[in-house]
Amino acid sequence: MKFFLVLLVVLVVAWRWRTWREAAQLKKMNSGVRKSPSTDMVACRQCGLHLPTNEAVVGKLGNYCSNDHRLKVEP
Ligand SMILES: [Zn+2]
């Protein structure tokens, strides 16, 4: 009977340690996500496609998904 009690305690401790470790990893991952800068999205003036600002082609009248679409609006 004493053996089962010890086994139970060991299992509970192992389970608690695992859940604590998973929670710590999740917290670490979430904080990593928060640290990354949020990318602003812009819509292409020609087709309406949304894309990150750093990938957009900037024209005189606005942002475009590609140089082709910029030339269609701004010849
Ligand atoms: Zn476009």
N, CA, C, O and the ligand as a Tripos MOL2 file, in Angstrom:
@<TRIPOS>MOLECULE
protein
  301   299    76     0     0
PROTEIN
NO_CHARGES

@<TRIPOS>ATOM
      1 N           0.8290   -1.2150    0.0000 N.3       1 MET1
      2 CA          0.0000    0.0000    0.0000 C.3       1 MET1
      3 C           0.8600    1.2610    0.0000 C.2       1 MET1
      4 O           0.5480    2.2470   -0.6670 O.2       1 MET1
      5 N           1.9530    1.2040    0.7670 N.am      2 LYS2
      6 CA          2.8560    2.3510    0.8600 C.3       2 LYS2
      7 C           3.5040    2.6390   -0.5120 C.2       2 LYS2
      8 O           3.7430    3.7910   -0.8730 O.2       2 LYS2
      9 N           3.7750    1.5750   -1.2450 N.am      3 PHE3
     10 CA          4.3890    1.7020   -2.5690 C.3       3 PHE3
     11 C           3.4730    2.4810   -3.5140 C.2       3 PHE3
     12 O           3.9250    3.3450   -4.2660 O.2       3 PHE3
     13 N           2.1770    2.1600   -3.4610 N.am      4 PHE4
     14 CA          1.2210    2.8400   -4.3230 C.3       4 PHE4
     15 C           1.0940    4.3240   -3.9770 C.2       4 PHE4
     16 O           0.8980    5.1730   -4.8470 O.2       4 PHE4
     17 N           1.2100    4.6030   -2.6980 N.am      5 LEU5
     18 CA          1.1370    5.9920   -2.2350 C.3       5 LEU5
     19 C           2.3220    6.7920   -2.7850 C.2       5 LEU5
     20 O           2.1650    7.9160   -3.2610 O.2       5 LEU5
     21 N           3.5100    6.1850   -2.7080 N.am      6 VAL6
     22 CA          4.7200    6.8450   -3.2190 C.3       6 VAL6
     23 C           4.6040    7.0290   -4.7290 C.2       6 VAL6
     24 O           4.9450    8.0860   -5.2610 O.2       6 VAL6
     25 N           4.1190    5.9930   -5.4150 N.am      7 LEU7
     26 CA          3.9430    6.0510   -6.8610 C.3       7 LEU7
     27 C           2.9700    7.1680   -7.2370 C.2       7 LEU7
     28 O           3.1980    7.9030   -8.1970 O.2       7 LEU7
     29 N           1.8950    7.2870   -6.4800 N.am      8 LEU8
     30 CA          0.8930    8.3240   -6.7160 C.3       8 LEU8
     31 C           1.5020    9.7190   -6.5640 C.2       8 LEU8
     32 O           1.2640   10.6080   -7.3820 O.2       8 LEU8
     33 N           2.2850    9.8900   -5.5080 N.am      9 VAL9
     34 CA          2.9360   11.1900   -5.2620 C.3       9 VAL9
     35 C           3.8900   11.5180   -6.4110 C.2       9 VAL9
     36 O           3.9200   12.6500   -6.8930 O.2       9 VAL9
     37 N           4.6640   10.5310   -6.8440 N.am     10 VAL10
     38 CA          5.6210   10.7500   -7.9380 C.3      10 VAL10
     39 C           4.8720   11.1310   -9.2170 C.2      10 VAL10
     40 O           5.2910   12.0400   -9.9330 O.2      10 VAL10
     41 N           3.7740   10.4460   -9.5030 N.am     11 LEU11
     42 CA          2.9930   10.7450  -10.7040 C.3      11 LEU11
     43 C           2.4080   12.1540  -10.6600 C.2      11 LEU11
     44 O           2.4340   12.8840  -11.6510 O.2      11 LEU11
     45 N           1.8840   12.5200   -9.4990 N.am     12 VAL12
     46 CA          1.2870   13.8610   -9.3440 C.3      12 VAL12
     47 C           2.3590   14.9380   -9.5310 C.2      12 VAL12
     48 O           2.1350   15.9420  -10.2080 O.2      12 VAL12
     49 N           3.5240   14.7150   -8.9220 N.am     13 VAL13
     50 CA          4.6130   15.6870   -9.0430 C.3      13 VAL13
     51 C           5.0560   15.8030  -10.5060 C.2      13 VAL13
     52 O           5.2750   16.9030  -11.0130 O.2      13 VAL13
     53 N           5.1850   14.6420  -11.1830 N.am     14 ALA14
     54 CA          5.6040   14.6450  -12.5850 C.3      14 ALA14
     55 C           4.5750   15.3800  -13.4500 C.2      14 ALA14
     56 O           4.9350   16.1490  -14.3420 O.2      14 ALA14
     57 N           3.2970   15.1330  -13.1740 N.am     15 TRP15
     58 CA          2.2240   15.7830  -13.9480 C.3      15 TRP15
     59 C           2.2180   17.2970  -13.7180 C.2      15 TRP15
     60 O           2.0640   18.0820  -14.6530 O.2      15 TRP15
     61 N           2.3900   17.6850  -12.4550 N.am     16 ARG16
     62 CA          2.4080   19.1130  -12.1200 C.3      16 ARG16
     63 C           3.6020   19.8030  -12.7790 C.2      16 ARG16
     64 O           3.4830   20.9220  -13.2780 O.2      16 ARG16
     65 N           4.7560   19.1260  -12.7760 N.am     17 TRP17
     66 CA          5.9590   19.6980  -13.3600 C.3      17 TRP17
     67 C           5.7780   19.8780  -14.8750 C.2      17 TRP17
     68 O           6.2060   20.8790  -15.4510 O.2      17 TRP17
     69 N           5.1270   18.8730  -15.5120 N.am     18 ARG18
     70 CA          4.9060   18.9500  -16.9610 C.3      18 ARG18
     71 C           3.9840   20.1020  -17.3320 C.2      18 ARG18
     72 O           4.2750   20.8510  -18.2640 O.2      18 ARG18
     73 N           2.8690   20.2530  -16.6080 N.am     19 THR19
     74 CA          1.9270   21.3350  -16.9040 C.3      19 THR19
     75 C           2.5820   22.6900  -16.6370 C.2      19 THR19
     76 O           2.3430   23.6530  -17.3660 O.2      19 THR19
     77 N           3.4060   22.7640  -15.5910 N.am     20 TRP20
     78 CA          4.0960   24.0190  -15.2850 C.3      20 TRP20
     79 C           5.0620   24.3770  -16.4190 C.2      20 TRP20
     80 O           5.1660   25.5310  -16.8330 O.2      20 TRP20
     81 N           5.7700   23.3390  -16.9100 N.am     21 ARG21
     82 CA          6.7390   23.5700  -17.9790 C.3      21 ARG21
     83 C           6.0360   23.9990  -19.2710 C.2      21 ARG21
     84 O           6.5100   24.9000  -19.9630 O.2      21 ARG21
     85 N           4.8990   23.3530  -19.5990 N.am     22 GLU22
     86 CA          4.1360   23.7210  -20.7940 C.3      22 GLU22
     87 C           3.6190   25.1480  -20.6910 C.2      22 GLU22
     88 O           3.6450   25.8970  -21.6680 O.2      22 GLU22
     89 N           3.1480   25.5240  -19.5020 N.am     23 ALA23
     90 CA          2.6500   26.8880  -19.2870 C.3      23 ALA23
     91 C           3.7780   27.8940  -19.4510 C.2      23 ALA23
     92 O           3.5820   28.9690  -20.0190 O.2      23 ALA23
     93 N           4.9610   27.5440  -18.9520 N.am     24 ALA24
     94 CA          6.1120   28.4400  -19.0610 C.3      24 ALA24
     95 C           6.5160   28.6050  -20.5180 C.2      24 ALA24
     96 O           6.8590   29.7060  -20.9510 O.2      24 ALA24
     97 N           6.4770   27.5000  -21.2810 N.am     25 GLN25
     98 CA          6.8340   27.5700  -22.6970 C.3      25 GLN25
     99 C           5.8250   28.4120  -23.4690 C.2      25 GLN25
    100 O           6.2060   29.1950  -24.3380 O.2      25 GLN25
    101 N           4.5460   28.2550  -23.1570 N.am     26 LEU26
    102 CA          3.4810   29.0080  -23.8150 C.3      26 LEU26
    103 C           3.6410   30.5010  -23.5330 C.2      26 LEU26
    104 O           3.4640   31.3380  -24.4180 O.2      26 LEU26
    105 N           3.9800   30.8150  -22.2790 N.am     27 LYS27
    106 CA          4.1790   32.1980  -21.8730 C.3      27 LYS27
    107 C           5.3520   32.8120  -22.6310 C.2      27 LYS27
    108 O           5.3060   33.9620  -23.0670 O.2      27 LYS27
    109 N           6.4120   32.0000  -22.7720 N.am     28 LYS28
    110 CA          7.6070   32.4380  -23.4750 C.3      28 LYS28
    111 C           7.2930   32.7080  -24.9510 C.2      28 LYS28
    112 O           7.7400   33.7030  -25.5210 O.2      28 LYS28
    113 N           6.5050   31.7900  -25.5630 N.am     29 MET29
    114 CA          6.1280   31.9490  -26.9560 C.3      29 MET29
    115 C           5.2710   33.1940  -27.1560 C.2      29 MET29
    116 O           5.4740   33.9480  -28.1080 O.2      29 MET29
    117 N           4.3100   33.4080  -26.2530 N.am     30 ASN30
    118 CA          3.4200   34.5630  -26.3620 C.3      30 ASN30
    119 C           4.1830   35.8730  -26.2310 C.2      30 ASN30
    120 O           3.9160   36.8310  -26.9570 O.2      30 ASN30
    121 N           5.1360   35.9100  -25.2980 N.am     31 SER31
    122 CA          5.9100   37.1310  -25.1220 C.3      31 SER31
    123 C           6.7830   37.3770  -26.3470 C.2      31 SER31
    124 O           7.0410   38.5260  -26.7060 O.2      31 SER31
    125 N           7.2370   36.3060  -26.9880 N.am     32 GLY32
    126 CA          8.0300   36.4460  -28.2140 C.3      32 GLY32
    127 C           7.2030   37.0300  -29.3380 C.2      32 GLY32
    128 O           7.6910   37.8380  -30.1280 O.2      32 GLY32
    129 N           5.9280   36.6130  -29.4060 N.am     33 VAL33
    130 CA          5.0380   37.1270  -30.4480 C.3      33 VAL33
    131 C           4.7870   38.6170  -30.2250 C.2      33 VAL33
    132 O           4.7690   39.4040  -31.1720 O.2      33 VAL33
    133 N           4.5960   38.9880  -28.9680 N.am     34 ARG34
    134 CA          4.3110   40.3910  -28.6530 C.3      34 ARG34
    135 C           5.5030   41.2950  -28.9810 C.2      34 ARG34
    136 O           5.3310   42.4640  -29.3280 O.2      34 ARG34
    137 N           6.7160   40.7350  -28.8670 N.am     35 LYS35
    138 CA          7.9020   41.5370  -29.1180 C.3      35 LYS35
    139 C           8.0600   41.8820  -30.6010 C.2      35 LYS35
    140 O           8.5790   42.9450  -30.9440 O.2      35 LYS35
    141 N           7.6010   40.9600  -31.4940 N.am     36 SER36
    142 CA          7.7520   41.2080  -32.9200 C.3      36 SER36
    143 C           6.8620   42.3770  -33.3390 C.2      36 SER36
    144 O           5.7120   42.4600  -32.9090 O.2      36 SER36
    145 N           7.3760   43.2730  -34.1640 N.am     37 PRO37
    146 CA          6.5840   44.4320  -34.5550 C.3      37 PRO37
    147 C           5.4060   44.0300  -35.4300 C.2      37 PRO37
    148 O           5.5260   43.1420  -36.2740 O.2      37 PRO37
    149 N           4.2870   44.6740  -35.2290 N.am     38 SER38
    150 CA          3.1060   44.3740  -36.0290 C.3      38 SER38
    151 C           3.2890   44.9860  -37.4130 C.2      38 SER38
    152 O           3.7260   46.1280  -37.5480 O.2      38 SER38
    153 N           2.9460   44.2000  -38.4450 N.am     39 THR39
    154 CA          3.0990   44.7010  -39.8090 C.3      39 THR39
    155 C           1.7970   45.3580  -40.2370 C.2      39 THR39
    156 O           0.7200   44.7730  -40.1260 O.2      39 THR39
    157 N           1.9150   46.5710  -40.7230 N.am     40 ASP40
    158 CA          0.7450   47.2870  -41.2220 C.3      40 ASP40
    159 C           0.4130   46.7790  -42.6170 C.2      40 ASP40
    160 O           1.2940   46.5020  -43.4310 O.2      40 ASP40
    161 N          -0.8910   46.6640  -42.8640 N.am     41 MET41
    162 CA         -1.3540   46.1730  -44.1580 C.3      41 MET41
    163 C          -1.9110   47.3410  -44.9680 C.2      41 MET41
    164 O          -2.5590   48.2420  -44.4360 O.2      41 MET41
    165 N          -1.6410   47.2950  -46.2600 N.am     42 VAL42
    166 CA         -2.2070   48.2930  -47.1640 C.3      42 VAL42
    167 C          -2.9130   47.5600  -48.3000 C.2      42 VAL42
    168 O          -2.5950   46.4100  -48.6020 O.2      42 VAL42
    169 N          -3.8720   48.2340  -48.9260 N.am     43 ALA43
    170 CA         -4.6130   47.6410  -50.0410 C.3      43 ALA43
    171 C          -4.1000   48.2060  -51.3490 C.2      43 ALA43
    172 O          -3.7950   49.3940  -51.4570 O.2      43 ALA43
    173 N          -4.0120   47.3330  -52.3430 N.am     44 CYS44
    174 CA         -3.6040   47.7610  -53.6840 C.3      44 CYS44
    175 C          -4.7210   48.6120  -54.2760 C.2      44 CYS44
    176 O          -5.8920   48.2430  -54.1900 O.2      44 CYS44
    177 N          -4.3670   49.7560  -54.8790 N.am     45 ARG45
    178 CA         -5.3720   50.6590  -55.4650 C.3      45 ARG45
    179 C          -6.0240   50.0300  -56.7000 C.2      45 ARG45
    180 O          -7.1570   50.3690  -57.0430 O.2      45 ARG45
    181 N          -5.3290   49.1360  -57.3540 N.am     46 GLN46
    182 CA         -5.8500   48.5380  -58.5920 C.3      46 GLN46
    183 C          -6.7610   47.3420  -58.3100 C.2      46 GLN46
    184 O          -7.8850   47.3000  -58.8100 O.2      46 GLN46
    185 N          -6.2990   46.3690  -57.5180 N.am     47 CYS47
    186 CA         -7.0600   45.1250  -57.3390 C.3      47 CYS47
    187 C          -7.5970   44.9380  -55.9130 C.2      47 CYS47
    188 O          -8.3980   44.0350  -55.6730 O.2      47 CYS47
    189 N          -7.1710   45.7710  -54.9800 N.am     48 GLY48
    190 CA         -7.6790   45.6790  -53.6170 C.3      48 GLY48
    191 C          -6.9940   44.6360  -52.7630 C.2      48 GLY48
    192 O          -7.4100   44.4030  -51.6290 O.2      48 GLY48
    193 N          -5.9620   44.0080  -53.2740 N.am     49 LEU49
    194 CA         -5.2150   42.9940  -52.5180 C.3      49 LEU49
    195 C          -4.5220   43.6410  -51.3200 C.2      49 LEU49
    196 O          -3.9050   44.6990  -51.4410 O.2      49 LEU49
    197 N          -4.6360   42.9870  -50.1650 N.am     50 HIS50
    198 CA         -3.9690   43.4920  -48.9680 C.3      50 HIS50
    199 C          -2.5970   42.8540  -48.8420 C.2      50 HIS50
    200 O          -2.4430   41.6430  -48.9960 O.2      50 HIS50
    201 N          -1.6100   43.6780  -48.5630 N.am     51 LEU51
    202 CA         -0.2400   43.1760  -48.4130 C.3      51 LEU51
    203 C           0.5120   44.0410  -47.4100 C.2      51 LEU51
    204 O           0.1330   45.1890  -47.1790 O.2      51 LEU51
    205 N           1.5840   43.5010  -46.8070 N.am     52 PRO52
    206 CA          2.3470   44.2840  -45.8330 C.3      52 PRO52
    207 C           2.9530   45.5290  -46.4720 C.2      52 PRO52
    208 O           3.3090   45.5220  -47.6510 O.2      52 PRO52
    209 N           3.0660   46.5900  -45.6890 N.am     53 THR53
    210 CA          3.5730   47.8780  -46.1920 C.3      53 THR53
    211 C           4.9600   47.7220  -46.8200 C.2      53 THR53
    212 O           5.2610   48.3420  -47.8400 O.2      53 THR53
    213 N           5.8040   46.8880  -46.1990 N.am     54 ASN54
    214 CA          7.1720   46.7650  -46.7150 C.3      54 ASN54
    215 C           7.2460   46.0240  -48.0500 C.2      54 ASN54
    216 O           8.2780   46.0700  -48.7200 O.2      54 ASN54
    217 N           6.1490   45.3290  -48.4530 N.am     55 GLU55
    218 CA          6.1360   44.6270  -49.7390 C.3      55 GLU55
    219 C           5.3720   45.4030  -50.8060 C.2      55 GLU55
    220 O           5.3780   45.0150  -51.9740 O.2      55 GLU55
    221 N           4.7160   46.4950  -50.4190 N.am     56 ALA56
    222 CA          3.9010   47.2620  -51.3550 C.3      56 ALA56
    223 C           4.7680   48.1420  -52.2460 C.2      56 ALA56
    224 O           5.8240   48.6220  -51.8350 O.2      56 ALA56
    225 N           4.2960   48.3450  -53.4830 N.am     57 VAL57
    226 CA          4.9370   49.2810  -54.4070 C.3      57 VAL57
    227 C           4.2590   50.6320  -54.1950 C.2      57 VAL57
    228 O           3.0480   50.7670  -54.3750 O.2      57 VAL57
    229 N           5.0500   51.6210  -53.8130 N.am     58 VAL58
    230 CA          4.4830   52.9370  -53.4920 C.3      58 VAL58
    231 C           4.4700   53.8000  -54.7470 C.2      58 VAL58
    232 O           5.4970   54.0110  -55.3910 O.2      58 VAL58
    233 N           3.2750   54.2920  -55.0770 N.am     59 GLY59
    234 CA          3.1240   55.1890  -56.2260 C.3      59 GLY59
    235 C           2.7510   56.5790  -55.7580 C.2      59 GLY59
    236 O           2.7140   56.8550  -54.5590 O.2      59 GLY59
    237 N           2.4700   57.4660  -56.7290 N.am     60 LYS60
    238 CA          2.1080   58.8510  -56.3860 C.3      60 LYS60
    239 C           0.7340   58.9090  -55.7320 C.2      60 LYS60
    240 O           0.4980   59.7330  -54.8490 O.2      60 LYS60
    241 N          -0.1830   58.0260  -56.1690 N.am     61 LEU61
    242 CA         -1.5680   58.0650  -55.6850 C.3      61 LEU61
    243 C          -1.8470   57.0820  -54.5510 C.2      61 LEU61
    244 O          -2.8900   57.1700  -53.9010 O.2      61 LEU61
    245 N          -0.9340   56.1540  -54.3070 N.am     62 GLY62
    246 CA         -1.1630   55.1790  -53.2420 C.3      62 GLY62
    247 C          -0.2530   53.9770  -53.3640 C.2      62 GLY62
    248 O           0.7960   54.0350  -54.0050 O.2      62 GLY62
    249 N          -0.6700   52.8820  -52.7370 N.am     63 ASN63
    250 CA          0.1380   51.6570  -52.7170 C.3      63 ASN63
    251 C          -0.4210   50.6280  -53.6910 C.2      63 ASN63
    252 O          -1.6250   50.5830  -53.9400 O.2      63 ASN63
    253 N           0.4630   49.8070  -54.2350 N.am     64 TYR64
    254 CA          0.0860   48.7780  -55.2060 C.3      64 TYR64
    255 C           0.7700   47.4710  -54.8560 C.2      64 TYR64
    256 O           1.8030   47.4470  -54.1880 O.2      64 TYR64
    257 N           0.1620   46.3640  -55.3300 N.am     65 CYS65
    258 CA          0.7320   45.0470  -55.0510 C.3      65 CYS65
    259 C           1.9090   44.7550  -55.9640 C.2      65 CYS65
    260 O           2.7920   43.9750  -55.6070 O.2      65 CYS65
    261 N           1.9320   45.3750  -57.1440 N.am     66 SER66
    262 CA          3.0210   45.1390  -58.0890 C.3      66 SER66
    263 C           3.2270   46.3810  -58.9510 C.2      66 SER66
    264 O           2.3960   47.2890  -58.9820 O.2      66 SER66
    265 N           4.3490   46.3920  -59.6420 N.am     67 ASN67
    266 CA          4.6410   47.5220  -60.5270 C.3      67 ASN67
    267 C           3.6550   47.5730  -61.6920 C.2      67 ASN67
    268 O           3.3310   48.6570  -62.1790 O.2      67 ASN67
    269 N           3.1700   46.4050  -62.1450 N.am     68 ASP68
    270 CA          2.1720   46.3420  -63.2240 C.3      68 ASP68
    271 C           0.9240   47.1260  -62.8420 C.2      68 ASP68
    272 O           0.4190   47.9200  -63.6360 O.2      68 ASP68
    273 N           0.4280   46.9050  -61.6330 N.am     69 HIS69
    274 CA         -0.7850   47.5840  -61.1870 C.3      69 HIS69
    275 C          -0.5370   49.0710  -60.9810 C.2      69 HIS69
    276 O          -1.4450   49.8750  -61.1920 O.2      69 HIS69
    277 N           0.6590   49.4530  -60.5790 N.am     70 ARG70
    278 CA          0.9880   50.8740  -60.4250 C.3      70 ARG70
    279 C           0.9380   51.5530  -61.7990 C.2      70 ARG70
    280 O           0.4360   52.6690  -61.9320 O.2      70 ARG70
    281 N           1.4720   50.8560  -62.8270 N.am     71 LEU71
    282 CA          1.4970   51.4340  -64.1700 C.3      71 LEU71
    283 C           0.0990   51.5120  -64.7890 C.2      71 LEU71
    284 O          -0.1570   52.3790  -65.6240 O.2      71 LEU71
    285 N          -0.8250   50.5970  -64.3820 N.am     72 LYS72
    286 CA         -2.1940   50.6310  -64.9000 C.3      72 LYS72
    287 C          -2.9330   51.8600  -64.3910 C.2      72 LYS72
    288 O          -3.7280   52.4500  -65.1230 O.2      72 LYS72
    289 N          -2.6760   52.2590  -63.1250 N.am     73 VAL73
    290 CA         -3.3570   53.4050  -62.5230 C.3      73 VAL73
    291 C          -2.5850   54.6970  -62.8300 C.2      73 VAL73
    292 O          -3.1800   55.7440  -63.0850 O.2      73 VAL73
    293 N          -1.2730   54.6030  -62.8020 N.am     74 GLU74
    294 CA         -0.4290   55.7990  -63.0390 C.3      74 GLU74
    295 C           0.4310   55.5660  -64.2700 C.2      74 GLU74
    296 O           1.5980   55.1990  -64.1380 O.2      74 GLU74
    297 N          -0.1030   55.7650  -65.4390 N.am     75 PRO75
    298 CA          0.6870   55.4980  -66.6630 C.3      75 PRO75
    299 C           1.8570   56.4920  -66.8290 C.2      75 PRO75
    300 O           2.6100   56.4030  -67.7990 O.2      75 PRO75
    301 ZN         -2.9190   44.8960  -57.3270 Zn       76 ZN76
@<TRIPOS>BOND
     1     1     2 1
     2     2     3 1
     3     3     4 2
     4     3     5 am
     5     5     6 1
     6     6     7 1
     7     7     8 2
     8     7     9 am
     9     9    10 1
    10    10    11 1
    11    11    12 2
    12    11    13 am
    13    13    14 1
    14    14    15 1
    15    15    16 2
    16    15    17 am
    17    17    18 1
    18    18    19 1
    19    19    20 2
    20    19    21 am
    21    21    22 1
    22    22    23 1
    23    23    24 2
    24    23    25 am
    25    25    26 1
    26    26    27 1
    27    27    28 2
    28    27    29 am
    29    29    30 1
    30    30    31 1
    31    31    32 2
    32    31    33 am
    33    33    34 1
    34    34    35 1
    35    35    36 2
    36    35    37 am
    37    37    38 1
    38    38    39 1
    39    39    40 2
    40    39    41 am
    41    41    42 1
    42    42    43 1
    43    43    44 2
    44    43    45 am
    45    45    46 1
    46    46    47 1
    47    47    48 2
    48    47    49 am
    49    49    50 1
    50    50    51 1
    51    51    52 2
    52    51    53 am
    53    53    54 1
    54    54    55 1
    55    55    56 2
    56    55    57 am
    57    57    58 1
    58    58    59 1
    59    59    60 2
    60    59    61 am
    61    61    62 1
    62    62    63 1
    63    63    64 2
    64    63    65 am
    65    65    66 1
    66    66    67 1
    67    67    68 2
    68    67    69 am
    69    69    70 1
    70    70    71 1
    71    71    72 2
    72    71    73 am
    73    73    74 1
    74    74    75 1
    75    75    76 2
    76    75    77 am
    77    77    78 1
    78    78    79 1
    79    79    80 2
    80    79    81 am
    81    81    82 1
    82    82    83 1
    83    83    84 2
    84    83    85 am
    85    85    86 1
    86    86    87 1
    87    87    88 2
    88    87    89 am
    89    89    90 1
    90    90    91 1
    91    91    92 2
    92    91    93 am
    93    93    94 1
    94    94    95 1
    95    95    96 2
    96    95    97 am
    97    97    98 1
    98    98    99 1
    99    99   100 2
   100    99   101 am
   101   101   102 1
   102   102   103 1
   103   103   104 2
   104   103   105 am
   105   105   106 1
   106   106   107 1
   107   107   108 2
   108   107   109 am
   109   109   110 1
   110   110   111 1
   111   111   112 2
   112   111   113 am
   113   113   114 1
   114   114   115 1
   115   115   116 2
   116   115   117 am
   117   117   118 1
   118   118   119 1
   119   119   120 2
   120   119   121 am
   121   121   122 1
   122   122   123 1
   123   123   124 2
   124   123   125 am
   125   125   126 1
   126   126   127 1
   127   127   128 2
   128   127   129 am
   129   129   130 1
   130   130   131 1
   131   131   132 2
   132   131   133 am
   133   133   134 1
   134   134   135 1
   135   135   136 2
   136   135   137 am
   137   137   138 1
   138   138   139 1
   139   139   140 2
   140   139   141 am
   141   141   142 1
   142   142   143 1
   143   143   144 2
   144   143   145 am
   145   145   146 1
   146   146   147 1
   147   147   148 2
   148   147   149 am
   149   149   150 1
   150   150   151 1
   151   151   152 2
   152   151   153 am
   153   153   154 1
   154   154   155 1
   155   155   156 2
   156   155   157 am
   157   157   158 1
   158   158   159 1
   159   159   160 2
   160   159   161 am
   161   161   162 1
   162   162   163 1
   163   163   164 2
   164   163   165 am
   165   165   166 1
   166   166   167 1
   167   167   168 2
   168   167   169 am
   169   169   170 1
   170   170   171 1
   171   171   172 2
   172   171   173 am
   173   173   174 1
   174   174   175 1
   175   175   176 2
   176   175   177 am
   177   177   178 1
   178   178   179 1
   179   179   180 2
   180   179   181 am
   181   181   182 1
   182   182   183 1
   183   183   184 2
   184   183   185 am
   185   185   186 1
   186   186   187 1
   187   187   188 2
   188   187   189 am
   189   189   190 1
   190   190   191 1
   191   191   192 2
   192   191   193 am
   193   193   194 1
   194   194   195 1
   195   195   196 2
   196   195   197 am
   197   197   198 1
   198   198   199 1
   199   199   200 2
   200   199   201 am
   201   201   202 1
   202   202   203 1
   203   203   204 2
   204   203   205 am
   205   205   206 1
   206   206   207 1
   207   207   208 2
   208   207   209 am
   209   209   210 1
   210   210   211 1
   211   211   212 2
   212   211   213 am
   213   213   214 1
   214   214   215 1
   215   215   216 2
   216   215   217 am
   217   217   218 1
   218   218   219 1
   219   219   220 2
   220   219   221 am
   221   221   222 1
   222   222   223 1
   223   223   224 2
   224   223   225 am
   225   225   226 1
   226   226   227 1
   227   227   228 2
   228   227   229 am
   229   229   230 1
   230   230   231 1
   231   231   232 2
   232   231   233 am
   233   233   234 1
   234   234   235 1
   235   235   236 2
   236   235   237 am
   237   237   238 1
   238   238   239 1
   239   239   240 2
   240   239   241 am
   241   241   242 1
   242   242   243 1
   243   243   244 2
   244   243   245 am
   245   245   246 1
   246   246   247 1
   247   247   248 2
   248   247   249 am
   249   249   250 1
   250   250   251 1
   251   251   252 2
   252   251   253 am
   253   253   254 1
   254   254   255 1
   255   255   256 2
   256   255   257 am
   257   257   258 1
   258   258   259 1
   259   259   260 2
   260   259   261 am
   261   261   262 1
   262   262   263 1
   263   263   264 2
   264   263   265 am
   265   265   266 1
   266   266   267 1
   267   267   268 2
   268   267   269 am
   269   269   270 1
   270   270   271 1
   271   271   272 2
   272   271   273 am
   273   273   274 1
   274   274   275 1
   275   275   276 2
   276   275   277 am
   277   277   278 1
   278   278   279 1
   279   279   280 2
   280   279   281 am
   281   281   282 1
   282   282   283 1
   283   283   284 2
   284   283   285 am
   285   285   286 1
   286   286   287 1
   287   287   288 2
   288   287   289 am
   289   289   290 1
   290   290   291 1
   291   291   292 2
   292   291   293 am
   293   293   294 1
   294   294   295 1
   295   295   296 2
   296   295   297 am
   297   297   298 1
   298   298   299 1
   299   299   300 2
@<TRIPOS>SUBSTRUCTURE
     1 MET1         2 RESIDUE 1 A MET
     2 LYS2         6 RESIDUE 1 A LYS
     3 PHE3        10 RESIDUE 1 A PHE
     4 PHE4        14 RESIDUE 1 A PHE
     5 LEU5        18 RESIDUE 1 A LEU
     6 VAL6        22 RESIDUE 1 A VAL
     7 LEU7        26 RESIDUE 1 A LEU
     8 LEU8        30 RESIDUE 1 A LEU
     9 VAL9        34 RESIDUE 1 A VAL
    10 VAL10       38 RESIDUE 1 A VAL
    11 LEU11       42 RESIDUE 1 A LEU
    12 VAL12       46 RESIDUE 1 A VAL
    13 VAL13       50 RESIDUE 1 A VAL
    14 ALA14       54 RESIDUE 1 A ALA
    15 TRP15       58 RESIDUE 1 A TRP
    16 ARG16       62 RESIDUE 1 A ARG
    17 TRP17       66 RESIDUE 1 A TRP
    18 ARG18       70 RESIDUE 1 A ARG
    19 THR19       74 RESIDUE 1 A THR
    20 TRP20       78 RESIDUE 1 A TRP
    21 ARG21       82 RESIDUE 1 A ARG
    22 GLU22       86 RESIDUE 1 A GLU
    23 ALA23       90 RESIDUE 1 A ALA
    24 ALA24       94 RESIDUE 1 A ALA
    25 GLN25       98 RESIDUE 1 A GLN
    26 LEU26      102 RESIDUE 1 A LEU
    27 LYS27      106 RESIDUE 1 A LYS
    28 LYS28      110 RESIDUE 1 A LYS
    29 MET29      114 RESIDUE 1 A MET
    30 ASN30      118 RESIDUE 1 A ASN
    31 SER31      122 RESIDUE 1 A SER
    32 GLY32      126 RESIDUE 1 A GLY
    33 VAL33      130 RESIDUE 1 A VAL
    34 ARG34      134 RESIDUE 1 A ARG
    35 LYS35      138 RESIDUE 1 A LYS
    36 SER36      142 RESIDUE 1 A SER
    37 PRO37      146 RESIDUE 1 A PRO
    38 SER38      150 RESIDUE 1 A SER
    39 THR39      154 RESIDUE 1 A THR
    40 ASP40      158 RESIDUE 1 A ASP
    41 MET41      162 RESIDUE 1 A MET
    42 VAL42      166 RESIDUE 1 A VAL
    43 ALA43      170 RESIDUE 1 A ALA
    44 CYS44      174 RESIDUE 1 A CYS
    45 ARG45      178 RESIDUE 1 A ARG
    46 GLN46      182 RESIDUE 1 A GLN
    47 CYS47      186 RESIDUE 1 A CYS
    48 GLY48      190 RESIDUE 1 A GLY
    49 LEU49      194 RESIDUE 1 A LEU
    50 HIS50      198 RESIDUE 1 A HIS
    51 LEU51      202 RESIDUE 1 A LEU
    52 PRO52      206 RESIDUE 1 A PRO
    53 THR53      210 RESIDUE 1 A THR
    54 ASN54      214 RESIDUE 1 A ASN
    55 GLU55      218 RESIDUE 1 A GLU
    56 ALA56      222 RESIDUE 1 A ALA
    57 VAL57      226 RESIDUE 1 A VAL
    58 VAL58      230 RESIDUE 1 A VAL
    59 GLY59      234 RESIDUE 1 A GLY
    60 LYS60      238 RESIDUE 1 A LYS
    61 LEU61      242 RESIDUE 1 A LEU
    62 GLY62      246 RESIDUE 1 A GLY
    63 ASN63      250 RESIDUE 1 A ASN
    64 TYR64      254 RESIDUE 1 A TYR
    65 CYS65      258 RESIDUE 1 A CYS
    66 SER66      262 RESIDUE 1 A SER
    67 ASN67      266 RESIDUE 1 A ASN
    68 ASP68      270 RESIDUE 1 A ASP
    69 HIS69      274 RESIDUE 1 A HIS
    70 ARG70      278 RESIDUE 1 A ARG
    71 LEU71      282 RESIDUE 1 A LEU
    72 LYS72      286 RESIDUE 1 A LYS
    73 VAL73      290 RESIDUE 1 A VAL
    74 GLU74      294 RESIDUE 1 A GLU
    75 PRO75      298 RESIDUE 1 A PRO
    76 ZN76       301 GROUP 0 **** ****
